[in-house]
């Protein structure tokens, strides 16, 4: 009469032991990456801007850096949102008429954001920036006393990435805009320049929080997130071997008990 309860207890204990062993051998779930704390990022970028003017169409290759300032994470509609702003631009290139430089507007803010696409997670995220610039370009021919002119846009150039952001800094992300109608640069005369498209790829970046570079910390955290550490793996293997040994002993005892 006592064999049935004993068998039930032993089988329950054995099942629990097998479950414990299996969970010990499995790697821990990868934690989700979170938005970084408030800080400033200096992002190397390279791309091109296409313009139309009185002399025709032209695409100008530009490269340099964009400096982005991020605020603290906010909750909006149940998802995380990080307000951000491009606080500085330093881009340069060569047009058919001479060198061109692009800086951030001194009067209008190029604001934007990072926005999580689902509750409970930072990534994947959407992003955008409404860009205002100050462009220095060669002056028109026939004005020898004026060698350059300064142009700016009063209509925002909204740039968005081609796909969801999976990390920050958004290395390899391409932000672009194709405004329709084109965005004019003032003053309109004499060149009547209008931006028809804009695209920039982020090639890297450094994040500064409180004056301390934090990108290596973020990268290290991401590397740790990819799987268990060596000590965790060894501990799991040890627990697994111990579980197998105990299970073997329990099986031997069950065989002896049931053989009576």
N, C-alpha and C positions, 0 to 999 in steps of 0.2 A: 504493500500500500504506500510505502514511503518512497518507492522508486520514482513514481510519476512526479511528485513535487521536486525531488532532487534533480531529475532530468530537466524539468522546466527551468529551475534556477540556473543549472549549469549551461543550458542552451541560451538563456537570456544573457548571462554573463559573457559567454563566448561571442554572441552577436554584438554586444556592446564593445567588446575588446576589438573585434574586427573593424567596426565602424571607427573607433578611436585610432586604430592603426592607419586606416585609409585616410582619415583627415590629417593625420600627422605627416603622411607622405606627400599629400597634395600641397603645392605652393600656395602661399597666401594670395588673396585677391589683390589685383593691382589697384592702388588708390588712384582716384581721379585727380588729374592736375587741376590746380586752382589758379584763378587770376592772381597776378603778382600784387604785392602791396604798392601803395602810392609811390611814384618815383618818376624819373626822367630817363628816356631812352634816346640814344643817338644812333640812328639807323642809316647805314650806307644804302643808297638807292641809285638805280640806273634805269633810264627809260627814254621816252621820246614824247615830244609834243608836236602835234600837227596843227598848222595855222593856215588861214587864207588871208590874203591881203590884196592890195591894188596891183601887186606885181605877180600874183598867182598863188599856187599852193606850195607848201614846204613842210617837211618833217625834220625837226631838229633833235638830235640826240643830246640828252642831258645826263649828268651824273653829279653826285655830291652826297650830302647828308640831309636828313630830316630829323629834327629833334621833337619828340613827343612827350608831353607831360600828362601823366595819368593821375586821377584822383582815386579816392577810396571806393571800394565796391558798395553799390547801393542795391536795394531790392525794389524792383518795379514790376508790378503785375505778376509777382511770384517768381521772377527770374533775376539773376545777378546782372547788373549793368555797371560798367566802369566809364564814367565821363572822361574824355581825353581831348587834348588840343595840340595841334602842331604849333609850337611856339617859335620855331626857327627853321628856315630853309637856307641851304647854301648849294645851289645848283649852277652848273655852267655848261656851255656848249658852243657850237659854231654854226651860224646860219650862212646863207649864201652872201650876205652883205657884211658879215663880221661876227665878233664874239657876242654871246648873249649870256646874261646872268639872271638868275631867278632867286628872289628872296621872299621871306614871309612878309605879308602886308603889315605896315606899322599902324594901321588904323582899324583893321577888321580882324576878328579872331577866327582862325581856322579850327573850329570845334568839331568834335566827333564823339565816337563811343565804341566800346566793345559791349556786346549784348549776348548773353547765353541763349541758346536755342531751346533749352529744356530746363524745367525746374530741377533743382538739386545738383546741377553740374555746371561748371564754368565753360567747358568746351564740349562740342563744337560751338563756335560763336560767330555772330555776324559783326560787321564793323563798317564804319564809313567816316569820312572827313569832308567837311565843306571848306574847300581851300580857297584862300585869297592870297594873291601874289603881287609882288612888285618886280617888274621886268625891266632890265636895262638892255637896250638894243641899239645898234648903230643908227644914226640919223639918216634921213633920206639924202640921196645924192643932190648936189647943187646947193648945199648949205654948209660951206667950209667952216663957218664960225661955230657950228653946232655939230659935235662929233657923236653924240649919243642922246638918246631920249629915254625917259622913264614912263612905263605903262603900267596899268593896274586894272583889275577886274572888280566891278561892283556886284556882279552876279556870281554866286558861289559855284565853284567847280566841285561837284560832289563825286568823290572817288570812292569806290567800293572794291573789295577783293574779288577775284574771279571764283573763289570757292570759300567754304567756311574756314574760319581761323581755328587751328588745332593747338596753338601754343602762342605764347608771347615772350620775347619779340617774335613777330610773324615771319621768320626766315623763309625765303623763297616765295612769299605771297606777292601777288601782283595786284596793285590797286590801279583802277582805270576809270575813265569817264569818257562818254561820247555824247556831249550835249547836243540837243536838237530843239531849237536852233543853236548855232554856235555861240560861245560866250565872247563878247567883244572886249577889247582892251582899250581903255581911255588914256589919253585923248584919241578920238577916232582919226583925226587928221594928223599927219598927212598920209599914214600908211593904211589906215582902216584894217587893222589886224584883228582877227577873230579866231579863237581857239576852237578847233573842230574835234580834237581828241587828245587824250592825255593818258599815259600809262607808265607806271614805275614799279620795278621789282625790288623788293627788300632783299639785300644780299647778306645781311648779318646785323649785328647790333650789340651795344653794351647798355646795360640798365644800371642806373645810379639811383640808389635810395639813401638819402641822408649823406650823400657824398661817398658811399661805399659801393663798389661794383658788385652787383648781386647776380649777374648772369651765370657765373660759375656755380653759385649755390642752386639756382634754378635748374641748371643742366645736371648737377649732381643729384638733385632730388628726382629728376626725371629718370636718370640712370638707375637709381635705387628702386624706382617704381616698376621697373621692367620685370622684376622677379625677386625670389628670396635671396638672402645673403648666404654666404658659404656656411656660416655658423648655423643658420636656420636649416639649411639643407642637411648638414651633418646631424643636427639634433633630430630632424625628422627621420633620417635613416636609422639612428640609434633606437628611437622609439618604435619604429617599424620592426626592426630585428627583435627587440624585446617582446613585442606583441606576438610575433611569429613563434618565438620560443615558448611563451606562455600558452599560446593556442595549441602547440604540439603537446605540451604537458597535459593540458586539459583533455585533449583527444585521447591520449594514452590512458588517463584516469577513467574516462567514459567507457573505453573499450573494456578495461578491467572490471568496471562496475556492472556493465550489461552482460558480461560473460558469466557472471555468477548465477 
